[in-house]
Amino acid sequence: MAGNHLGEFLRARRGALSPDEVGMVAHGVRRVAGLRREEVAVLAGVNADYYARLEQGRERRPSAQVLDALGRALRLDPDAQAHLHRLAGTAPALPPRHTPDRVSPALLRLLDGFPGSPAYVVDRTLDVLAANALAEVLHSPFSGLDNLARMTFLDPAGRRFHTRWNRTAQAVVGHLRETAGLDPDSPRLRDLVRTLSTESSDFARLWNTHTVRGKTQEAKHFLHPDVGPLTLTYLALDVRDAPGQQLIVYQAEPSGPDAQALALLGALT
């Protein structure tokens, strides 16, 4: 993952904004998508040549104040703003980068303590480290419950299972981009991104947008061949004694059709 990460991110986010979105009037024929460098510099209140050096990688240590101004100019949300600071080396000290690949016995017992809710543990690259029985059955249309990114982009079941596939795909790539800021030299992330970029043009396109997105609480929409459509909310909980691991727990609205479908799915276990 070595390279001009800061410059690539700034260039991609600049290309994703139009003058209309930032209240600027477009003049003349535009040869590039999105904003010009000079326009970003004006919006951020920085020297245009200095901003050009940031994108080109000739300047790699902007101040936190400059980064905050660039974040506002590029309309970055909090996840993307934090990612920008990490790329520039101005973020607060982070937990240890290495994510344990084994789940503690206590957490394994907790997984099994959710008999009516699909639950699993993932690491920063979305490798599934452990799952309870209901999570296994929920994801049974896939060839394996192994890596959420691979399942989304490379498994034929992905587009049928995720009825809002585009939103799922964007969320998966945004999460991996966040991971790239936390651990840019991760061999596992490098190999995963290489494989997905080679085998999925959709992944390659989304990866090159440099969109950063942490876990949200929005509902997930699934279509399971045995019980039909399911709409589930979820919680993503950080595992304090294993930095980088997250416990994901799905829930259905009580007493509704999704709860009935989830209960029927549970009977299949």
JOLIN-V653951 format. One record per pair of residues at least 4 apart in sequence whose C-alpha atoms are under 7 Angstrom apart, sorted by the first residue. I is the first residue (numbers start at 0). J is the second residue. If there is no record, write none. Layout:
i:j
I:J
I:J
This chain:
i:j
0:183
0:184
0:189
1:184
3:7
3:56
4:8
4:86
5:9
5:86
5:87
6:10
6:53
6:54
6:55
6:56
7:11
7:54
8:12
8:209
9:13
9:54
10:14
10:54
11:15
11:208
11:209
12:16
12:73
12:209
13:33
13:34
13:73
14:32
14:33
14:34
15:33
16:20
16:33
16:34
17:33
17:34
18:22
18:23
18:24
18:25
18:34
19:23
19:24
34:38
34:39
35:39
36:40
36:47
36:51
37:41
37:47
38:42
39:43
39:72
40:44
40:45
40:46
40:47
40:50
41:45
42:72
43:68
43:69
43:72
45:50
46:50
47:51
48:52
49:53
50:54
51:55
52:56
52:57
52:58
53:57
53:58
53:59
59:87
60:87
61:65
61:66
61:87
62:66
63:67
63:89
64:68
65:69
66:70
66:84
67:71
68:72
69:73
70:74
70:75
70:80
71:75
75:79
75:80
76:80
77:81
78:82
78:211
78:212
78:213
79:83
79:211
79:212
80:84
81:85
82:86
82:177
82:180
83:87
84:88
84:89
84:90
85:89
85:90
85:180
86:180
94:242
95:242
96:182
98:122
98:241
98:242
98:243
98:244
99:241
100:128
101:128
102:106
102:107
102:128
102:129
103:107
104:108
105:109
106:110
107:111
108:112
110:118
110:119
110:130
110:131
111:131
114:133
115:262
115:265
116:133
116:248
116:249
116:250
117:131
117:133
117:134
117:248
117:249
118:130
118:131
118:134
118:247
118:248
118:249
119:127
119:129
119:130
119:131
119:134
119:246
119:247
119:248
120:127
120:128
120:129
120:130
120:244
120:245
120:246
120:247
121:125
121:126
121:127
121:128
121:244
121:245
121:246
122:126
122:127
122:243
122:244
122:245
123:178
123:243
123:244
124:175
124:178
124:188
125:146
125:147
125:148
126:145
126:146
126:147
127:144
127:145
127:146
130:134
130:135
131:135
132:136
132:268
133:137
133:265
133:268
134:138
135:139
135:144
136:268
138:144
140:156
141:150
141:154
141:156
146:150
147:151
148:152
148:171
149:153
149:154
150:154
150:157
151:157
151:168
152:157
152:199
152:202
153:199
156:160
157:161
158:162
158:164
159:222
160:221
160:222
160:223
161:220
161:221
161:222
162:220
162:221
162:222
163:167
163:220
164:168
165:169
166:170
167:171
168:172
169:173
169:205
170:174
170:212
171:175
172:176
172:205
172:206
173:177
173:210
173:211
173:212
173:213
174:178
174:211
174:212
174:213
175:179
176:180
176:209
176:210
176:211
177:181
177:211
177:212
177:213
178:182
179:183
185:189
186:190
187:191
188:192
189:193
190:194
191:195
192:196
193:197
194:198
195:199
195:202
196:200
196:202
196:203
199:203
200:204
201:205
202:206
203:207
204:208
214:235
216:232
216:233
216:234
217:232
218:230
218:231
218:232
218:233
219:230
219:231
219:232
220:229
220:230
220:231
221:228
221:229
221:230
222:227
222:228
222:229
223:227
223:228
226:260
226:264
229:257
230:251
230:257
231:249
231:250
231:251
232:249
232:250
232:251
233:247
233:248
233:249
233:250
234:247
234:248
234:249
235:245
235:246
235:247
235:248
236:245
236:246
236:247
237:244
237:245
237:246
238:242
238:244
238:245
238:246
251:257
251:258
252:257
252:258
253:258
254:258
255:259
256:260
257:261
258:262
259:263
260:264
261:265
262:266
263:267
